[in-house]
Amino acid sequence: MKISKKIQEFLINDALERFLRYVKIWTTSDIKSPSFPSTQNQIDLGKQLRNELEDLGLEKIIHDKYGYVYADLPPSEGYENVKPIGFIAHLDTSQAVSGKDVKPVLHKDYDGSDIKFSQNEEISLSIGDSPQLGEYIGLDIITSQGDTLLGADNKAGVAEIMATCAGWKKFPELTHGPITICFTPDEEIGRGTRKIKKKLLPNICYTLDGSEMGQLEIECFDAWGASIKFKGLVVHPGYAKNLMINAIHIASRFLSELPEAETPEHTEDKEGFYHLMNLEGNEEEATATLIIRDFELKKNQNRMNYLENLKNLYELRYPGLKIELNFLHQYQNMLTFIEREQKAIDLAKKAIELTGLEVKIHSIRGGTDGAKLSEKGIPTPNIFAGGMLFHSRKEYIPTLALQKASEVIINLAELWTK
Ligand SMILES: [Zn+2]
């Protein structure tokens, strides 16, 4: 199976046209909002996508009150019995940088020099910022004007999925089984799967929310939250000898026992960490909030044991001190669940290889919607969408990525028919 030049041309043009349109729709999510979706404008993009999916001949299209869009593409003739698969992308953009009035700029035939931004002279985008940019010399690159993010995270994924649906309609020789499309709100604030209707999704899905071309993510952190409460005793400082138990002072000593090498600022790749996020209180009571991260559950358990042992030691060292230690499992490494569907991984690798790209297996130092879906019983590897330097004014994407990711979707759908 080889995707013809004609189809490639169609995909890059169609995906690019959609991408440039979608990024202009303001869909920043808001962690402080109690509503669902967190911001109303995500509904606007969903509405537009629902209409476009209708035009493309998809069926059972749902745009629900939470902002989720679901649609089914019936299989090619004779492929009714193929296992259904789903493709997912998120509608919202990060609140790290404004996503309002994004004006995408197309830099044709990138020559390797620093890219300047018309609305922000203080920054420029160079190969030093993103080594991959060096590999993209000669390609067309899209950025914002520097006053906003671009929104390739994740509107590139949305555009690629939509362009592929358009491709399937225009070129019936591209065979596929039953396909479900799903667009989710509020991924950036960790709520992307909170109101998702599992029964509308196939048993295998793929998110198109990864970064550089060729990337495939099947692993993420095993994630824990920890809260440590120190209960002391307050006495007038002039009369405190042998009486006062200064909770906040003891808490700071306790926290200084955490290994400095195991913090976010000293770790990368597969290394885990403790991360102190907050410490507040007074002499009587102090509370520390931490997150604990690793790719291996066992290593996280060792970290929690370490905290337990420290608690016991400190309670001996300061008679009368009480320490309450609570752990919360936030999400699991999705590899545990995805490995049970090895075929989902193997075919994704093959689908990327078929586009001529090198497969880059990457471990996410964080979590994703795919991780939560995998935990809910739907193995969901994450495929590249092509955007780089996410959540930043320097965010960019080579237009070729829009085409390549669309090709990966087409290849994957066809591989699942075999
Ligand atoms: Zn994303």
Boltz pocket constraint, residues with backbone or C-beta under 6 A from the ligand:
constraints:
  - pocket:
      binder: B
      contacts: [[A, 90], [A, 153], [A, 154], [A, 187], [A, 209]]
      max_distance: 6.0
